[in-house]
Amino acid sequence: MSRTKIDERKVRERVLLRLFRAVTALKTPQKAKEFLNLLLTPTEKERVARRLSILKSLRQGATYREIRQSLGATDNSIAEMSNLLKEASESPLETIDKLIREDLLEKDKSLQFLNHRKTSS
């Protein structure tokens, strides 16, 4: 490998490390939203959100068909995310599982609110 390619790779790694540090420094969802709105295009945000949704669905045991129908994802995208899950270390899997639990808690709270409104009417 040439010296130039090694230098370019080191620069990319440093830039990525700075990005990761910037993301981890964001303490609130609002700050993260503002930062990502500045950094990413609407299309990039949509793609990242869809990838995360696919990962969460796969972790919950959804089938390719279910994911295709609910998210409009292609089999290739689903397979790519499935392969990433198989290779992932424990830390990102724990993060995905935490997000799933939070989603379920939010859904439960909204259902409780709806049930309360029905009984109090």
N, C-alpha and C positions, 0 to 999 in steps of 0.2 A: 504494500500500500504506500502511495506517495506521501511525502511530508505534508503537502497541501490538503489531501483528503483527511489525514489525521488531524490537522489543525482545524479544518472545517467541522469535523465531528466533535472536537473538544468545545468549539464555540457553540455549536448547537446544544450540546449537553449543558453548558453553563447557562445558556438562555432558557432552556427548559427548566433547569433547577431554579432559576429566578422566578419563572412563572409558577412553579409548584409552591415556592415560598410565598409568593404574592397571594395565591389562592388560600393557603393555610392561614395566612394572617387575617383573612376576612372573618370577622367575629359574628356577623349577623346575616340573615338571609337578605336583608335590604342592601347591605354593603356588597354582598356577592352578586346580587341582581345588577346593581349599578356598575360594578366592575365588568361583569360578563356582557352587559349591554354595550359598554364601551369597546370591549375587546372583540366580540364576535358579531358576525352578521346575523340577521334573522334566520337565514338558511342554516348557518352553522349551529345556532342555538337549537333549532328544530331537529337537526341531525343528532346532536348530542342527547337531547331529551328523548328522542326515539330510541337511540341505542340503549340508554338507561332503562327505558320502559321494557325493551326486549329482554335485557338482562334480568330485570325483576320478574318478568313473566316466566322466564325459563327457570329461575330459582324457585318459583312457586309451582313448577311442574306443568305449566301450560304446554299444549301441543303446538306444533308449527301452524296447524290450521287455525287454532284459537287465536294465536298471535297475529297471523295474517288478517283474520277477520276484525280483530279489535284495534290493531294498530296500522293496518295497511302495509305491513312490512313484507319484503320479498323473502323467499326461502333462502336466498344467498345471504341476506343481511342476518336472518335468524341463525343460520348455520355459522356465520362468522362470530356472532356473539356467543353461541353455544361453545365453539372452540375456545374462545377467550376464557369462558367460565371454567372449562376443563383444565386450563393452564394456569389459572389465577392462584395467587397465594391466599392465605387465610384472611389477611387484612382487608382486601377489597371485597371479599365475600361477606365478611362481617358487616361492612358498610352497607352493602346492598341489602342484607337481611335487616339491618336497622331501619333502612328506608322503607322496606316492606312493612315492618311492624308499625312504623309511624303512619303509613298509608292506611293500614287496617284500623288503627286507633282513631284517625280522623274520620274514616267512613263510619265507624261505630258511633262516634259522637254525633255525626250528622243524622244518622238513623234514629238515635235517641231523641234528638230535637224534633224530627218529623213525627215520631211516635207520640211525644209529649203534646205536640200541636193537635194531633188527631183526637187524643183523649180529653183535652181541655176545651175542645170546640163544642 
